[in-house]
């Protein structure tokens, strides 16, 4: 065999190729092959192959040495580490100089990112607060709110064709505790009733809550004074919060003191305990607790199983099976609630359960909406950053070219631009944290929260802020760093521009920003129109210039007498138009009666009123007549609304009797009139069957409705105050205006409309900043083109249109894309109202015009600036 045909050992070659670096394999392979063939001329084939293997092995050793060196270089005290430190220091210097050099762009970027980060932090605090409700109770996992569940024919076709109601019968608490072995404790909780409290010369109107003795064993409200085991053994005990103790007793020891509570009859209660004020994240809110047994009508209410108006909580035994508890509930429920089903909801889920009425409940969808808006603002800010980074890329192309020529790799340039992005994000986080501290009080006011950032919360909050910062810094800086680092030095140093590379990416950015902004604009316009519709809709009664005054006499005959005394005294007084009495006012509770007629389940709302009720509120009679106090039978007659007539399928309602009490007790009350339907419930609900009655079985007139003249309301109120002081000197005047009470029903909607509007404003502002930067790119890149066009005779208007028309088209495209999404979201929101505006094309047209106007105002600065440049200046270097 000729020595030229002899090959090195194949296994050694394969081994060498396996471990050797790809970049070095060609050179090294050539060297050892050359040495192998040189050895063939001086020694035997076997020895040459042996030497070849030794060479391969020696290179393995050499690689091992190099890896150790590399490992050593990575040590924090090695020179390699020192180089890394130097590089980071260099990155920091360059990034700082560039941020300071481009102050306007840096400000815009930092402002947008800081707003986004601040929004995210505030929304996190909001959601955390929502989730924290009732979590502080040590027995929270075993405490449940009892509810009645009924199938509603008016809810048929809905995704939830049943309604849950937490208002139950008064006697149910004792019955459940006696019959169900799983229950350890049970308590009723009735709050909101106003009474007059008196301690010496201190007289105030206060809200009290009625509870049972188990209340103090079930819930973890800290008892500051008193014995939890013995509280309410005396039914004239009272437990108060420190604020009430301070208000009435000052620095005296409140325990053992007697205080007068006038709830239809003045009685003395003994302060038996002082309990910690419920925290803001408690679903149970109270200041004064009195025993249920202290209610004057306690025995009567315990015997009345037709009235649903009491809330009941139970605590199960430690090892109780909730499934077995539900099974046992199903067995006992028919005995007490008829064909309704009793169910229960965990205490910790009450706050976000909007479908069940409660005085302190929240809609979870708003947390999602807020979170979505915060994310949207953050995304817009990131897009904004990318846009503006690309805007400045034209001025940095020479910097990139010089750095590449002097040896900088693309990876190093990417690190540099990425570091710049992270540094700006960190600055934004710092500003964002300051925004959080600065705007937290306003945020609390908007959302009606009392969020406080304690020292222990800062670590958690800053951790989240840092996580957002790094994600934002990475996302916002990734594309610009890749884009800027790929400039070819040979091209950029010759003056070749790269606008063509940007054009394909900037247009989708503009469209995306406009899409987000357009969606928010459309949603804001629709929400505004709906709230305007709610505020101006004819409710079927006159709610203006009407005072609602609680009689503060309790639920008894004294209430009716107080109304009569006030009406008699006010007659003839200038400024007072009319006075009426009612069992309750709008938005302040209403009684609902469930009954059976001809084996069909029926229900109707009941208002106890006097003959002046209709005229005072301007409610229109469409058939029959009003109550007449001189006709004895009218004391048990009823006036119904059109909805009840329709529900009963009456053709001649004035010849009918509302036989709600059953056929076995004879005819029910006679119908003497029919009023036109009016919105006695909020616009979230349909107008349901209603009857008005003077029958004292349905209650007393605990509210005085006083209608005053429109011209000088303050003077009329002063007159009302004077009459009240003259007639009831021992009771404080506590009044509200009816229109304000009605408006309170929509406070949450209005509040959320303002929040969405504010967020929309920030989103539009940040989007406009991005658009401003992109308009700058377009204007700069087309400077020479504009110069040539002007030399050829193009006018200002044509150049203005040329520079702006692409944004108009992109805006239109974004709005077209935003319409379906906005329509879907707003349709879901409007579905919560039974009476809502129709989403018409005019609303979208209005939104599009508003969006286009904002876009044109934003980009016109660059268009005018470019159009006004002297073409001689732009073309003299060509």
Secondary structure, DSSP 8 states (H G I E B T S, - for coil): --GGG----HHHHHHHHHHS-HHHHHHHHHHHHHHHHHHHTTS-HHHHHHHHHHHHHHHHHHHHHHHHHHHHHTSTTSHHHHHHHHHHHHHHHHHHHHHHHTHHHHHHHHHHHHHHHHHHHHHHHHHHHHHTTTTT-TTGGGEEEEEEEEE-GGGTTSSS-EEEE--B-TTHHHHHHHH-TTEEEEEEEEEEEEEEEEETTEEEEEEEEEE-TTHHHHS---EEES-TTTTTSSTTEEEEEHHHHHHHHTTS--TT-EEEEESSSEEEEEEEEEE----TT-S---SEEEEGGGSTTHHHHHH--S---BEEEEEE-TT--HHHHHHHHHHHHHHHHTT-EEEEEEGGGSTT-TTS--SS---HHHHHHHHHHHHHHHHHHHHHHHHHHHHHHHHHHHHHHHHHHTT--HHHHHHHHHHHHHHHHHHHHHHHHHHHHHHHHHHHHHHT------HHHHHHHHHHHHHHHHHHHHHHHHHHHHHHHT--HHHHTTT---HHHHHHHHHHHHHHHHHHHHHHHHHHHHHHHHHHHHHHS--SS--TTEEEEE--S-SSHHHHHHHHHHHHHHTT-TTEEEEEEES--TTS--EEEEEEETTEEEEEEEEEB-TTHHHHHT--EEEE----TT-GGGGS-EEEEHHHHHHHT-SSGGG-EE-TT-GGG---EEEEEEE----SS-TTS----EEEE--GGG----EEEEEE-STTHHHHHHHHHHHHHHH-TTS---EEEHHHHHHHTTHHHHHHHHHHHHHHHHHHHHHHHHHHHHHHHHHHHTHHHHHHHHHTT--HHHHHHHHHHHHHHHHHHHHHHHHHHHHHHHHHHHTT-SS-----HHHHHHHHHHHHHHHHHHHHHHHHHHHTS-HHHHHTT-
